[in-house]
Amino acid sequence: MKLYTFFRGSSPFRLRIALNLKGLPYESMPVHLGKNEHQRAAFGAINPQQLLPALLLEDGQVLTQSLAIMEYLEEKHPAPALLPKDPYGRARVRALSLLVACEIHPLNNKRTLDYLRSGVGRSEEQVADWYRHWIDDGLGKLEAAMTRDSASGRYSHGDTPTMADCCLVPQVFNAQRYKNDTSRFPTVMRVYAECMKLEAFDRAQPSKQPDAE
């Protein structure tokens, strides 16, 4: 498989973790978002959405959208599982994952930040404030969701990593990059620390990617 990725992108980061957890080999195909390589025709031929990640399968089919790709991997390679067996657990893990992927990430992705800069003329300081605000808001919601339910364990759900952890870790990396005060989210940070003890998470982090800068 070939993974079209960018070392700092949180969506590709999620997928790198999932592939590592499942022990699936892949070839990294860097696409530099900062240089707008995702907007070039060569990548558009791979993914007409011109978004990362994209996963080129062995049979030539292309999958897009990180959570959909993780669901595919779960169906194709069910062990080790990224979703619990029980219906409630599966729904809860999906909800935690979507909280990150749908409530936090879209407000802070490159397209949104570029529009704030060039579309409505916000300064870099204002853009950074925007970023930190929505990360704080989202991590606060994640903290509440994880602390109110006894299903949280060593990880976001139970004592084995799930799709929710694949989403949580890149978001914490973003928070640290923008210098958010993450001490206000002790449950989130405890789970993050547990995840980063695992080789699958550590090997997926931005600084260890072939295109890292």
N, C-alpha and C positions, 0 to 999 in steps of 0.2 A: 504494500500500500504506500501511497505517497500523500503526505500531509502538507498542504499549503498553509504556511504559518508565518507568524511574525513574533519575534522573541518577546516583545513587551505586550502584545495583544492578549487581553484576558480570555477571550473566547478560544483562541488556539491553545492557550495555557490549560484551560479546562480539559480540552481533548487530549493533550499530551499526557496529562495525569491519568485520564481514563485508559488510554492505550497502555501506559506503563503498568497500571494496576492489573490489567488483564494479560500482561505479558505479550502483547502483540507487537511485532516488529514493524517499523515503518521508515520510510525515507523522508527526511525533512526537506521541504521545498520552500525556502524563504521568499516572502513577498514583502518588500519594505513599504509599510504604510506611510512612513514619514516622507518618502520619495514618490508617493502616489503610484507605486508600481501596480497596486490593485486596480487602478483605472486604465491600465494599458490593455491593448487588444489581446496580447498573449494570455493574460490571466482571464480576461473576459471570455475567451474561448473555453476555458476550464469551468469558470463559474460566472454566468451572465449577471448574477447579482452583484458581482465585483466586491464581495465581502469575504472575510476570513472567519473561520477556517473553511477549507474544502478538503474532502478526503477522496482521492482517486483510488478506487478499488482495483483488485487484480484483474477483473473482467472488463475494466474500462468505464464502469459506471462512476458517477461523481455524486457524493453526498455533501449537503450543505447544512448549516445551522448546527451549532455545537450540541444542543440538547437532543435534537433529532438524530444526530450521528451517534451519540451515546446510547440512545434507545436502540438503534440498529445494532451496535456492538453488543448490547445486552442480549438481544434476541439471537444474534449469530454466534456469540461466544458467551454463554450464560454463566460460566464459572471463571474466576470468582465474580460473584454477583455485585452489581452496583445498585440494585434495587432489592428491597426486602421481599419475602415471599408472600406476606399477608397483605390484603387490600389496603388496610389503613396505613401500614408502613409505607407501601408504595406511593400512596397518595401524599403522605406527609413528606417523603423525600422529594417528590416532584414539586410540591408546594415550596419547600425551602429552596430548591434549585431555581424555580421560576421567580422567586422573590429577588434573587440576585440577577438572573438573566433578563427579566422583564421589567423590574421596578427600579433597579439601580443602574445597570449597565447602559441602557439606551440614553439615559440623561447625561452620561459621561463618556460616550464613545467619541471617536475622532470626528465623525460627521457633525455631531452636535457641537463640539468644541470649536471646530472650524467655522461653523455658522455663527456662533457667538462672536468670534473674532472678526470675520469678514462680512457677515450678513447684517449684524446689528451693531458692529463697532465697539464691542466690549474690549477693555484692556486685559493684558495678561493677568494682572492682579484680580480683576473681576471674574475672569474665567476660572482661575484657581479657587476663588471663593465659592463660585458655583459648584465646582467639582467637590470640594470638601463638604459643602452643605448637603448634597445629595448622597454622598457616601455616609455621612453621619446619620442622615435620616434613614437610609436603608439598613445600615448595620444596627441601628437602634431597633428597627422592626425585626431584624433577624435575631438579635439578642432576646427580645421579648418572646418570639416564637420558640426559641430553643430552651428558654428557662421555664416556660409555663407547662411544658410537657415532659413527663417522666421518661418518654421514649428516647430523649437525648441521653447519650451515654458518654463513652470515651470520645466518640465522634458525634457528628451532627445528629445521627440516628443510630442508636445502639453502639456496639463495640467493634464494628468493622466499618471501613470507609465506604461511602456510598456516593452516588451522583451529587448529592448535596455538598459533600466535602470537595468534590472536583470544582464546584462553583464558588464555594466559600474562600478557598485559599487564594485564587487570583485576585479576588476582591479585596482581601486584606493586603496583598502586595500593593495594590493601587492606593489603598489608604495610607500605607507607609510611605509610598513614593511622594504623596502630596502632604505628608506630615500631619495627618489627622491624629487626634488624641484617641488612640484605640483602647486606652486603659478604662474607658467608660463602658467597654463591652467585654467583661471578663469571661463570659461563657464562650463567646466567639473566639477570643484570643486563646483560651485554653484548648479548644478544639483545633485551632490553627497550629498551635505548638505540637499537639499530638500528631497531626498530619505530617508536619515537616520532619518528624523523626523517621518517616518512612522513605525508603529510597525512591519509590515511584513518584512521590511529590517533589522530593529534593532534586531529582534528575530532570524534572519538567520545568524548574524555575527559570526565569529569563536569563540570568547570568550564565547558565550552563548550556545555552543554545548555540548552535554553530554560527548564527547571525547576530549574536549579542554584541552590543557596542558599549 
